[in-house]
Amino acid sequence: MKLFLSSYRFGGHSDAFVQLTGPPSDLAVIANASDAWPGEARDSSLRSEFGPLRALGYRPAEVDLREYAGRPAAFERALEGFGAVWVRGGNTFVLRAQLARSGADKILIERVRGNSIAYGGYSAGACVAAPSLIGVEDADDPGEVRPATGIDTLWDGLNLVDFSIVPHLNSVLDENDSGWATLQRLRRDGVDCHGLTDEQAIVVDDSGTRILGG
């Protein structure tokens, strides 16, 4: 399994992402965590995502999960030719719902665990890799899910890792100033979890799991 999970983009460790994916090539970008945003804001965020990826040599292309609702086979075909996916931030619950509606959740789990695709994600894209989304509600609004996706909120993650992730510690992106409190609450409840600053990243590969950036 190859995973790169961060708080904000590469967290200063773009070299590790490139090493994980191999030589930069075609890259599938999943931006559905921002589906509850106004269209112009969503489009702008997607364009801003492409710049840093192209600077590393990747050829990014959006794979919009909204186009594959109820069409998992079509989503799987859309992944052909991509060696890695990049899942950007936004609302984790909205992202999780769109993954479920399209069947992308099961397909990505199978592909990532089968080592046929590498998974990179930050903020919501990292949080959704956990077994559970409990705690994410401190930062992301579950109430955005039904208006954006038409289905109820899901609280299970993709279970690609066996711990929860709390991003944006000590960051201006922690708008609710909830990160440390969430981390402490999860730990009190016995949940295995890692908090990340925007300069850190977690890499999972054949050698194990490691946190970059101290």
Beta strands, then each sheet from edge to edge (+ up, - down):
strand 1: 3-6
strand 2: 26-30
strand 3: 59-62
strand 4: 84-87
strand 5: 118-122
strand 6: 164-169
strand 7: 193-197
strand 8: 201-205
strand 9: 208-212
sheet 1: 3+ 2+ 4+ 5+ 1+ 8- 9+
sheet 2: 6+ 7+
end
